[in-house]
């Protein structure tokens, strides 16, 4: 049933309810307004998505044009073009969203385009003047500019962008430090993902609960931190469910020394504090989420510095990941957060597919393995989609 036909039927039904004395005219109007607002939010989300895609497409086109003509431009022309690009997109966003309000979603897309142009300008100016600086510094400056913009204009898309850029800076710094230390273990990266992502999710969740009336809570950064942190931590855990990665984790501790060891231990300490803060929260699932993060940190630190059997660690991470995947669904149900339910469904599907390829891929001919894997994915998608819809329907009815 389309939104339009549903609205028409609701209007007819509500008028009949008034005639039959089931509801008052004021109550009927309230019911119609409630569903009209929900429909408007859905349309607004689609419009925002289209505006963001269009803005990003324009940004990519502008960057391609600049790159194609970069060598033939003087330094002054380059700076003028970059400055006008950033200032023009911000001015357009302010005019359409905040000044006249005629196209707020397009204006927000222009704000996002301005943030992307600002980041590109940092690296282009550095290249133009051959600035010899610490390579990840550009990402940190970009994250700072995006954060300031998100706080001023209160845009969720820009808040997510700021968190993603800052996350990229953390990964870049760690990768550079590991390379300078002569390390080549890939297991260190998912370990950082678990610690950083878990701490980010825990602190963002605590901030959302404890300062929900504060201006920072209305900046969309808590939602952005939760939306980036939890998938990142889950991805790191998923990597270690495979014995080869768990075995590599046991050897990665030998490559951590000096400054990189201090940074890792500091991040682990922050994650531990974040787990404790989360466990003391008011949401029904907070204590279980904090406990899961604490267990993950403990297993990872023990594996890194004590070493041991990779198969044993893989089995522990398998149990933990399965518990996290199911727990995310349960947490979403308890807290009435559909996005957690959807993420949990994705994690369960990923776990089942991962276990299939981990166990059967090497034992079956490649063609049969692909056929079996495809059928398994289709079956999982069918079952989980039905269960997900039932769970979301039950959440809406409760």
ROBA-343330 format. One line per 10 residues: number of its first residue (from 1); for each residue x, y, z of N, C-alpha, C. Coordinates in steps of 0.2 Angstrom, whole numbers. Layout:
NUM) X Y Z X Y Z X Y Z ~ ...
% end
This chain:
1) 4 -6 0 0 0 0 4 6 0 ~ 3 11 -5 7 17 -5 5 22 1 ~ 10 27 2 8 32 7 2 35 6 ~ 1 37 -1 -5 41 -3 -11 37 -1 ~ -12 31 -4 -18 27 -2 -19 26 5 ~ -13 25 9 -14 24 16 -17 30 19 ~ -14 36 17 -17 42 20 -24 43 18 ~ -26 41 12 -33 42 10 -38 37 15 ~ -35 31 15 -39 26 19 -40 29 26 ~ -34 31 29 -34 33 36 -39 39 37
11) -39 43 32 -44 49 33 -51 47 33 ~ -53 42 29 -59 39 28 -61 36 35 ~ -56 32 37 -58 28 43 -58 32 49 ~ -54 37 50 -54 42 56 -61 46 56 ~ -63 48 50 -70 51 50 -75 46 52 ~ -75 40 50 -80 35 52 -79 34 60 ~ -73 34 63 -72 33 70 -76 39 74 ~ -75 45 71 -79 51 74 -86 50 74 ~ -89 48 68 -96 47 68 -99 41 72 ~ -95 36 73 -97 31 78 -95 32 85
21) -92 38 86 -91 40 93 -85 36 96 ~ -80 33 92 -75 29 95 -69 34 97 ~ -68 40 93 -64 45 95 -67 52 94 ~ -64 57 97 -66 64 96 -63 66 90 ~ -66 72 87 -63 75 81 -56 77 82 ~ -54 79 88 -48 82 90 -43 76 90 ~ -45 70 93 -41 64 93 -40 61 86 ~ -45 61 81 -44 59 74 -39 64 71 ~ -39 70 72 -35 75 69 -28 73 71 ~ -27 72 78 -20 70 80 -17 64 77
31) -22 59 76 -20 52 73 -17 54 66 ~ -21 57 62 -19 59 55 -13 63 55 ~ -12 67 60 -6 71 60 0 67 61 ~ -1 62 66 5 58 68 8 54 62 ~ 3 51 58 5 47 52 8 52 47 ~ 5 57 46 7 62 41 14 64 42 ~ 16 65 49 23 67 51 28 61 49 ~ 25 55 51 30 49 49 31 49 42 ~ 26 50 38 27 50 30 32 55 28 ~ 31 61 31 35 67 29 42 65 31
41) 44 62 37 50 60 39 53 55 34 ~ 49 50 31 52 46 27 54 49 20 ~ 49 53 18 51 57 11 57 62 12 ~ 57 65 18 63 69 20 70 65 20 ~ 70 59 22 76 55 22 78 54 15 ~ 73 52 11 75 50 4 78 56 1 ~ 74 62 2 77 68 -1 84 70 1 ~ 85 69 8 92 70 10 97 66 7 ~ 95 60 6 100 55 3 101 57 -4 ~ 96 59 -8 98 61 -15 102 67 -15
51) 100 72 -10 104 78 -10 111 77 -8 ~ 113 72 -4 120 71 -2 123 67 -8 ~ 120 63 -11 123 59 -17 125 64 -22 ~ 120 69 -23 121 74 -28 127 79 -27 ~ 127 81 -20 132 85 -18 139 82 -19 ~ 140 75 -17 146 72 -17 148 71 -25 ~ 143 70 -29 144 69 -36 147 76 -39 ~ 144 81 -37 147 88 -39 154 89 -36 ~ 155 87 -30 162 88 -27 167 84 -31 ~ 165 77 -33 170 73 -37 171 76 -43
61) 166 79 -47 167 82 -53 171 88 -53 ~ 170 92 -48 175 98 -47 182 96 -46 ~ 183 91 -41 190 89 -40 193 86 -46 ~ 189 83 -50 192 80 -57 194 86 -61 ~ 189 91 -62 191 97 -66 197 100 -64 ~ 198 101 -57 204 104 -54 210 100 -56 ~ 210 94 -55 215 89 -56 218 90 -63 ~ 213 90 -68 214 90 -75 218 97 -77 ~ 216 102 -74 219 109 -76 224 111 -70 ~ 226 107 -66 230 110 -60 237 112 -62
71) 240 108 -67 247 110 -69 247 117 -73 ~ 241 118 -76 241 125 -80 239 131 -76 ~ 238 130 -70 236 136 -66 241 139 -62 ~ 241 145 -60 246 148 -56 244 147 -49 ~ 249 148 -44 248 147 -37 242 151 -35 ~ 242 157 -37 236 162 -35 230 160 -37 ~ 229 157 -44 223 155 -46 221 148 -43 ~ 225 144 -41 224 138 -37 221 140 -30 ~ 224 144 -27 222 146 -20 215 150 -21 ~ 214 154 -26 207 157 -27 202 152 -28
81) 203 147 -32 198 142 -34 196 138 -28 ~ 201 136 -24 200 132 -18 196 136 -13 ~ 198 142 -12 195 147 -7 187 148 -9 ~ 186 149 -15 180 151 -18 175 144 -17 ~ 178 139 -19 175 132 -18 172 131 -11 ~ 176 132 -6 174 131 1 169 136 3 ~ 171 143 2 167 148 4 160 148 0 ~ 160 146 -6 154 146 -10 149 141 -8 ~ 152 135 -6 147 129 -4 144 131 3 ~ 149 134 7 146 135 14 141 141 13
91) 142 146 9 137 151 8 131 149 5 ~ 131 144 0 125 141 -3 121 137 2 ~ 125 133 7 121 129 12 118 134 17 ~ 121 139 19 118 144 24 112 147 21 ~ 112 149 15 107 153 11 101 148 11 ~ 102 142 8 96 138 7 93 134 13 ~ 97 133 18 95 130 24 93 134 30 ~ 97 139 31 97 143 37 94 150 36 ~ 95 153 30 93 160 29 86 160 27 ~ 85 157 21 78 157 18 74 151 19
101) 78 145 20 75 139 22 70 136 16 ~ 72 138 10 68 135 4 70 128 3 ~ 76 126 4 78 120 2 83 117 7 ~ 81 116 13 85 114 19 90 108 17 ~ 87 103 14 91 97 13 96 98 8 ~ 95 102 3 100 103 -2 105 108 1 ~ 103 112 5 108 116 9 112 112 13 ~ 110 107 17 114 103 21 119 99 17 ~ 117 97 10 121 94 6 127 98 4 ~ 125 105 3 131 110 1 135 111 7
111) 133 110 13 137 111 19 142 105 19 ~ 140 99 17 144 93 17 149 94 11 ~ 147 96 6 151 97 0 157 102 2 ~ 155 107 6 160 112 9 165 108 13 ~ 163 104 17 168 100 22 172 96 17 ~ 170 93 12 174 88 8 179 93 4 ~ 177 99 2 181 103 -2 187 106 3 ~ 185 107 9 190 109 14 195 104 15 ~ 193 98 15 198 92 16 203 92 10 ~ 200 92 4 204 92 -2 208 97 -2
121) 206 103 0 210 109 -1 217 109 4 ~ 216 106 9 222 105 14 227 101 10 ~ 225 95 7 231 91 4 233 94 -2 ~ 229 98 -6 231 101 -12 236 107 -11 ~ 234 111 -6 239 116 -4 245 114 -1 ~ 245 108 3 251 105 5 256 103 -1 ~ 252 100 -6 256 97 -12 259 103 -16 ~ 255 109 -16 257 114 -20 263 118 -18 ~ 264 118 -11 269 122 -8 275 117 -5 ~ 274 110 -7 279 105 -5 280 106 3
131) 274 106 7 275 106 14 277 100 17 ~ 283 100 20 285 94 23 283 93 30 ~ 277 90 31 274 89 38 273 82 39 ~ 271 81 45 269 74 47 263 72 43 ~ 263 67 39 258 65 34 251 65 37 ~ 249 61 43 243 61 45 240 67 48 ~ 244 73 48 242 79 51 236 82 47 ~ 236 81 40 231 84 36 224 81 38 ~ 224 74 39 217 71 41 215 74 48 ~ 220 75 53 218 78 59 215 85 58
141) 218 89 54 216 96 53 209 96 49 ~ 208 91 45 202 90 41 196 88 46 ~ 198 84 51 193 81 56 191 87 60 ~ 196 91 62 194 97 66 190 102 63 ~ 191 104 57 187 108 53 180 105 52 ~ 179 99 51 173 95 50 169 95 57 ~ 173 94 62 169 94 69 167 101 70 ~ 170 106 69 168 113 70 162 115 66 ~ 162 113 60 156 114 55 150 110 58 ~ 151 104 60 145 100 63 142 103 69
151) 146 106 73 144 109 79 140 115 78 ~ 142 119 73 139 125 71 132 124 68 ~ 132 120 62 126 119 58 122 113 61 ~ 125 109 65 121 103 68 118 99 63 ~ 123 96 59 122 91 54 124 84 55 ~ 120 79 55 122 72 56 126 70 51 ~ 125 71 45 130 69 39 137 72 40 ~ 137 78 42 144 81 43 147 78 50 ~ 143 76 55 146 73 61 149 66 59 ~ 145 63 55 148 56 53 154 57 49
161) 154 62 45 160 63 41 166 65 46 ~ 165 69 51 170 71 55 173 65 59 ~ 168 60 61 170 54 65 174 50 60 ~ 172 49 54 176 44 50 183 47 48 ~ 183 54 47 190 56 46 194 56 52 ~ 192 57 58 196 56 64 198 49 64 ~ 193 44 63 195 37 63 201 35 58 ~ 200 38 52 206 38 47 212 40 50 ~ 212 46 53 218 48 56 221 44 61 ~ 217 41 66 219 36 71 223 30 67
171) 219 27 62 222 22 58 229 23 55 ~ 229 29 52 235 32 48 241 32 53 ~ 239 35 59 245 36 64 247 29 66 ~ 243 25 67 245 18 70 249 14 64 ~ 246 15 58 250 11 53 257 14 52 ~ 257 21 52 264 24 51 269 22 56 ~ 266 22 63 270 20 68 272 13 68 ~ 268 8 66 270 1 65 275 0 59 ~ 274 4 54 279 3 49 286 6 51 ~ 286 11 54 292 14 57 296 9 62
181) 292 5 65 294 0 70 296 -6 66 ~ 295 -7 60 297 -13 56 292 -18 57 ~ 286 -17 59 281 -22 60 277 -24 54 ~ 275 -30 53 271 -31 47 265 -36 48 ~ 263 -36 54 258 -40 56 251 -37 55 ~ 247 -40 51 240 -37 49 236 -37 55 ~ 237 -41 60 232 -42 66 232 -36 70 ~ 237 -32 70 237 -26 74 231 -21 72 ~ 230 -21 66 224 -16 64 217 -18 66 ~ 215 -24 66 209 -26 69 209 -26 76
191) 214 -27 79 215 -26 87 213 -19 89 ~ 216 -14 85 215 -7 86 208 -5 85 ~ 205 -8 79 198 -7 78 193 -9 83 ~ 195 -15 87 191 -17 92 191 -12 98 ~ 197 -10 100 198 -6 105 195 1 104 ~ 197 4 98 195 11 97 187 11 95 ~ 185 6 91 178 6 90 174 5 96 ~ 176 0 100 172 -1 106 172 5 111 ~ 178 8 112 178 14 116 174 20 113 ~ 174 20 107 170 26 103 162 24 104
201) 160 18 103 153 16 104 151 17 112 ~ 155 15 116 153 15 123 153 22 126 ~ 158 27 124 158 34 126 152 37 123 ~ 151 36 117 145 40 113 139 38 116 ~ 138 31 118 131 29 121 131 32 128 ~ 136 32 132 136 36 138 134 43 138 ~ 137 46 133 136 53 132 128 55 130 ~ 126 50 125 119 51 123 114 50 129 ~ 116 46 134 111 45 139 112 50 145 ~ 118 52 146 119 56 152 118 64 151
211) 119 66 144 119 73 143 114 74 137 ~ 109 71 137 104 71 132 101 78 131 ~ 101 82 136 99 89 136 104 94 134 ~ 110 92 134 116 96 133 116 98 125 ~ 119 104 124 120 105 117 124 100 113 ~ 129 97 116 133 92 112 129 86 110 ~ 124 84 115 120 79 113 116 80 107 ~ 114 86 106 110 88 100 114 89 94 ~ 121 88 94 125 89 88 126 83 84 ~ 123 78 85 123 72 82 129 68 82
221) 134 70 86 140 67 87 139 60 91 ~ 135 60 96 134 53 100 131 48 95 ~ 126 50 91 124 45 86 129 43 81 ~ 133 48 79 138 46 74 144 42 77 ~ 146 43 83 150 39 86 148 32 87 ~ 141 31 89 139 24 90 138 21 83 ~ 136 24 78 135 21 71 142 19 68 ~ 147 23 70 154 21 67 157 16 72 ~ 157 17 78 161 13 83 159 6 83 ~ 152 4 84 150 -3 84 152 -7 78
231) 150 -5 72 152 -9 66 160 -10 66 ~ 164 -5 68 171 -5 67 173 -11 73 ~ 171 -10 79 173 -15 84 171 -22 82 ~ 165 -23 79 162 -29 77 166 -32 71 ~ 168 -28 67 173 -30 61 179 -33 64 ~ 182 -29 68 188 -32 71 188 -38 75 ~ 182 -39 78 181 -46 82 180 -51 76 ~ 176 -50 71 175 -55 66 182 -57 63 ~ 186 -53 62 193 -55 59 196 -60 63 ~ 196 -60 70 199 -64 74 195 -71 75
241) 189 -71 72 186 -78 72 189 -83 68 ~ 194 -81 64 197 -86 59 204 -87 63 ~ 206 -94 63 212 -96 66 218 -93 64 ~ 219 -92 58 225 -89 55 226 -82 58 ~ 220 -78 58 221 -71 61 222 -71 69 ~ 219 -76 72 220 -76 79 227 -79 81 ~ 230 -83 77 237 -85 77 242 -79 76 ~ 240 -75 71 244 -69 70 243 -64 76 ~ 238 -64 79 237 -59 85 242 -61 90 ~ 243 -67 91 247 -70 96 254 -68 95
251) 256 -66 89 263 -64 87 264 -57 86 ~ 258 -53 86 258 -46 85 261 -42 91 ~ 261 -45 97 263 -42 103 271 -41 102 ~ 274 -45 99 281 -45 98 284 -39 95 ~ 279 -36 90 281 -30 86 279 -24 89 ~ 276 -24 95 274 -18 99 279 -16 104 ~ 282 -10 103 287 -8 107 288 0 107 ~ 291 2 112 292 10 113 285 14 113 ~ 285 18 108 279 23 108 273 19 106 ~ 274 15 101 268 11 99 265 7 104
261) 269 4 108 266 0 114 263 4 119 ~ 266 10 120 262 15 125 256 17 122 ~ 255 19 116 249 21 113 244 15 113 ~ 246 9 112 241 3 112 239 2 119 ~ 243 3 124 241 2 131 236 8 133 ~ 238 14 131 233 19 132 227 18 129 ~ 226 16 123 220 15 120 216 9 123 ~ 220 4 126 216 -1 129 214 1 136 ~ 217 6 139 215 8 146 209 13 145 ~ 209 17 139 203 21 138 197 16 136
271) 198 11 133 193 6 131 190 3 138 ~ 194 1 142 192 -2 149 188 3 152 ~ 190 9 153 186 15 156 179 15 153 ~ 179 16 146 173 16 142 168 11 144 ~ 171 4 144 167 -1 146 164 -1 153 ~ 168 2 158 165 3 164 159 8 164 ~ 161 14 161 156 19 160 149 17 157 ~ 150 13 152 144 10 148 140 5 153 ~ 144 1 156 141 -4 161 137 -1 166 ~ 138 6 168 135 9 173 129 13 170
281) 127 12 164 122 16 161 115 14 163 ~ 110 18 160 103 16 162 99 12 157 ~ 102 11 151 99 7 146 99 0 149 ~ 93 -4 147 93 -11 150 99 -16 148 ~ 102 -14 142 107 -18 140 114 -16 141 ~ 115 -10 144 121 -7 145 126 -11 149 ~ 124 -14 154 129 -18 158 131 -24 154 ~ 127 -27 150 129 -33 146 134 -30 140 ~ 132 -25 137 137 -22 132 144 -20 135 ~ 144 -17 141 150 -16 144 154 -22 146
291) 150 -27 148 154 -33 150 157 -37 143 ~ 153 -36 138 156 -39 132 162 -36 129 ~ 162 -29 130 168 -25 128 174 -27 133 ~ 172 -28 139 178 -29 144 181 -36 142 ~ 176 -41 140 179 -48 139 183 -47 132 ~ 181 -44 127 185 -43 121 192 -40 122 ~ 192 -35 127 198 -32 128 203 -37 132 ~ 200 -40 136 204 -45 140 207 -50 136 ~ 203 -53 132 205 -59 127 211 -56 123 ~ 210 -50 120 214 -47 115 221 -46 119
301) 221 -43 124 227 -41 128 231 -47 130 ~ 227 -52 132 231 -58 134 234 -62 128 ~ 230 -62 122 233 -65 116 239 -61 114 ~ 239 -54 114 244 -50 111 251 -51 115 ~ 250 -51 122 256 -51 126 258 -58 129 ~ 253 -63 129 255 -69 132 256 -75 127 ~ 253 -73 121 253 -78 115 249 -84 117 ~ 250 -90 113 247 -96 115 244 -99 108 ~ 239 -103 109 236 -107 104 231 -103 100 ~ 232 -102 93 228 -98 89 221 -101 89
311) 221 -107 88 214 -111 88 210 -109 94 ~ 213 -109 100 209 -108 106 207 -101 106 ~ 211 -96 104 209 -89 104 203 -88 98 ~ 204 -92 93 199 -91 88 192 -94 90 ~ 192 -99 94 186 -102 97 183 -97 102 ~ 187 -94 106 184 -89 111 181 -83 107 ~ 185 -80 102 182 -75 98 176 -77 94 ~ 175 -83 92 169 -85 89 163 -85 94 ~ 164 -87 100 159 -87 105 157 -80 106 ~ 162 -76 107 161 -69 109 157 -65 103
321) 159 -66 97 156 -63 91 149 -65 90 ~ 148 -72 91 141 -74 91 136 -71 97 ~ 139 -70 103 136 -67 108 134 -60 106 ~ 139 -56 103 139 -49 102 133 -49 96 ~ 133 -53 91 129 -52 86 121 -53 88 ~ 120 -58 92 114 -59 95 112 -54 100 ~ 117 -52 104 116 -47 109 114 -40 106 ~ 117 -38 100 115 -32 97 108 -32 95 ~ 105 -38 93 98 -38 91 94 -37 98 ~ 96 -41 103 92 -40 109 93 -33 112
331) 98 -30 112 99 -23 114 95 -18 110 ~ 94 -19 104 90 -15 100 83 -16 101 ~ 81 -22 103 74 -24 105 72 -20 112 ~ 77 -21 117 76 -18 123 75 -11 123 ~ 80 -8 119 80 0 119 76 3 114 ~ 72 -1 110 68 1 105 73 5 99 ~ 78 2 97 82 5 92 83 1 86 ~ 79 2 81 79 -3 75 85 -3 72 ~ 90 2 72 96 1 68 101 -4 72 ~ 100 -5 78 104 -10 81 101 -17 79
341) 95 -18 79 92 -24 76 94 -26 69 ~ 94 -21 65 96 -22 58 104 -24 58 ~ 108 -20 62 115 -22 62 116 -29 65 ~ 112 -31 70 113 -37 73 112 -43 68 ~ 106 -42 64 105 -46 58 110 -47 53 ~ 113 -42 52 119 -42 47 125 -46 50 ~ 126 -45 57 132 -48 60 130 -56 60 ~ 124 -57 62 123 -65 62 124 -68 55 ~ 121 -64 50 122 -67 43 130 -68 42 ~ 134 -62 43 141 -63 42 144 -68 46
351) 142 -70 52 145 -75 56 144 -82 53 ~ 137 -83 51 136 -89 48 139 -90 41 ~ 140 -85 37 143 -86 31 151 -87 32 ~ 154 -83 37 161 -84 38 162 -91 41 ~ 158 -94 45 159 -101 47 159 -106 42 ~ 154 -105 37 154 -109 31 160 -109 27 ~ 163 -104 26 169 -103 22 175 -106 26 ~ 175 -104 32 180 -106 36 181 -114 37 ~ 175 -117 37 175 -125 38 175 -128 32 ~ 171 -126 27 170 -131 21 173 -128 15
361) 176 -122 15 179 -120 8 185 -124 6 ~ 189 -126 10 195 -130 8 193 -137 7 ~ 187 -140 10 186 -147 9 181 -148 3 ~ 179 -143 0 174 -144 -6 178 -141 -12 ~ 176 -144 -18 178 -141 -24 176 -134 -25 ~ 179 -130 -28 178 -123 -28 171 -121 -31 ~ 169 -125 -36 162 -124 -39 157 -125 -34 ~ 157 -131 -31 152 -133 -26 152 -129 -20 ~ 158 -126 -18 159 -121 -12 155 -115 -14 ~ 156 -112 -20 152 -106 -22 145 -107 -22
371) 143 -113 -25 135 -115 -25 133 -115 -18 ~ 136 -119 -14 134 -120 -7 134 -113 -3 ~ 139 -109 -4 139 -103 -1 134 -98 -4 ~ 132 -98 -10 127 -94 -13 120 -96 -10 ~ 119 -102 -10 112 -105 -7 112 -103 0 ~ 117 -104 4 117 -102 11 116 -95 12 ~ 119 -90 8 118 -83 9 110 -82 7 ~ 107 -85 2 100 -83 0 96 -86 6 ~ 97 -92 9 93 -95 14 94 -90 20 ~ 100 -88 22 100 -84 28 97 -77 27
381) 97 -74 21 94 -68 20 87 -69 20 ~ 84 -74 18 77 -75 18 74 -76 25 ~ 78 -80 29 75 -81 36 76 -75 40 ~ 82 -72 40 83 -66 44 79 -60 42 ~ 77 -60 36 73 -54 34 66 -55 37 ~ 64 -61 37 57 -63 40 57 -61 47 ~ 62 -64 51 63 -63 58 64 -55 60 ~ 68 -52 56 69 -45 57 62 -41 56 ~ 58 -42 51 52 -39 51 47 -40 56 ~ 47 -46 58 43 -48 64 45 -45 70
391) 52 -44 72 54 -41 78 53 -34 77 ~ 54 -30 72 52 -23 71 45 -22 72 ~ 41 -26 69 33 -25 70 31 -26 77 ~ 35 -31 81 33 -32 88 35 -25 92 ~ 41 -23 90 44 -17 93 39 -11 92 ~ 36 -10 86 31 -5 85 25 -6 89 ~ 23 -12 90 16 -13 93 17 -13 101 ~ 23 -14 103 24 -13 111 24 -6 114
% end
